[in-house]
Every structure is written in structure tokens, then in C-alpha cells.
Amino acid sequence: MSLLSQPETPPQTDEPVEPASFPGFSDRFARVLARFTGKPAAFLVFGLLFALASAGGQLVPSLFAAANAFAPLAAQAGFGLPAAIFGMAIGVSAAFKAGFGKTFVVALKRGIGLIGIGLALLMTLLLPTLLFVVPGIILCFRFMLAVPVFVVERRGGFEALHRSRDLVYGKTRTLFFEWLLIGLLPALIVAGVQTGVRLVAGGAADPKALMPAVAAVAAGALLQMIFLPLLIIYLQVFYEDCVLIKGADWIADPRRSKFYGALGTAGFLAYILLGAAAGPAIAAYRCSRSSPIPRAHHVASGSLA
């Protein structure tokens, strides 16, 4: 069989886990590190490529927002596909013992499905988060295993969210507190480093300057190439532990699947309405506060005071 249709090797488990007990964080983190150090080159290469694609999605909109209000959305969409492909490559590397080339081919074939997972996730979480906050946060953590579900079980869209929710149910608190260490802390480190680099590079004197923004994004990308693979491996390991406890056999509840589909559809409609109402104001704010283009234009023409 080919990895494209069915994985040749089962998901990595590193150590046997007793189904009767859920492993602790120290055990899980040790397995994450062991898996990362088992093939660091693949994780670092795919992590760097993902970070560069994400950085392009952040930087390019700031360059062209003043010239075209639709440029930020177009740029993020353009960089979103390569980011999904490289993110999928990290997920496949975390789940299966496959070579670099085969992993990349699988990522090319299935990377676009990861975008579908992301869109389903965002639209499903939109209304619960805006209207009720706490239920939205709970759902966010229960949906965190959607990517491993997609990678290993080939379930996409709302079915992946449904499966993730059922796996995490009963372990939401565990995932939340462990995510504070494995997810939130690295994110704060990246944000702090980016802010420091921007200030050192002259961003404090001129918030609209281009080079401090580029330097900050580059520094963040270098950190993300390490932190992101570790986070994806962690989610894969947490997924495997949940499957060992709850079993691999699973049948979707049609009512719950329809509920998530309806919630996602309502979220999409709300997103369209909110975007139509707030879009002009957001575009004007970006043009006046974020883009270095107006300054560069005036400098070139000699009209800047």
C-alpha cells in the first residue's frame, strides 16, 4: 500500500501505554522530544518553510494595504496554501515513519484539506466565542486534535471536529493546562522576541518603518521553526493517548455532525455580515497605521516634513 492511500506504518507510539491510565505530562513531553530528535532535519526544514509562508502572510499585507484594500486578504490566501502544505508535512512526519520525499508528496496531495479543517474550525468557533466566550474557549480546546484526526484517520471538515471533540471530552482540562506550557508559553516568547527586535531595529522611533517589521518577522520565523513542530508533535502524541484510552473504532453521531455544520454555516454568515460592516473601517485603519508605503512615497517625492 502507498502512504497516499493508507499509511504503511502505524502512528508512532514510542512507548506502550496502558489503556487503563492516561499518561502524565512528563511522560508525554519526553515522547515529544524523542520523536523530534528522531528526525530533527525534517521537522526543522518543514518548520522553517511553514514559518516563512506564515511570515509572508503577515508582512505582505502591510506593504500593500494602502494601495489595495483587498490585498491583505489576497496575500493571506496566497500564502495560506503553502503554509497548509508544510504544516501537513509536519503532521505526517509526527504521525508516521516516512521518508522526507514521501512525506512531502503526501503533504502536496492533502495539504488543501488542512485549509478546509481550518475554515470549518474558525466558522464553528466564531459565534460561540463572540456570544458566550467560555463555551467557545472550551470548544476550541476540544477541537485541537482535528489535525491529527485528519492526518491519521483521513477525516475532514466538520467530521474531524466531531471526532476531536469526542476524543478530548473528559481530558479538556488536562489539554488546557498542558497547552499553557507547550503552546502559550512559546507564543509569548515569540511575541516578546519580535517586539524586542522591532524596538532595537528602530521601530520605536518610526512605527511605519519597513526594516524593523521585516527583522521582527524574521526573528519570529526562526523561533517558530522549532516551536511549531514541537506543538504539532505534542498534539499527535496527545491524540494517540486519547485513542488508546477511548479506542480507534468510532461512529459519528449524525445529530452532532449536523449541529456543527449548522453552527459553522451560521458562523460563516455572521463573518460575511461583520466583514461587510467593519471592512471599510479596518481597511482605512490599516492604510493609516500599518503601511510604510505612504511614507516611502512622500520621501521619494521630497514632500515629507
Summary of the structure (lengths in Angstrom):
residues: 305
radius of gyration: 21.0
end to end distance: 68.1
largest distance: 73.3
contacts: 940
relative contact order: 0.14
helix: 77%
strand: 0%
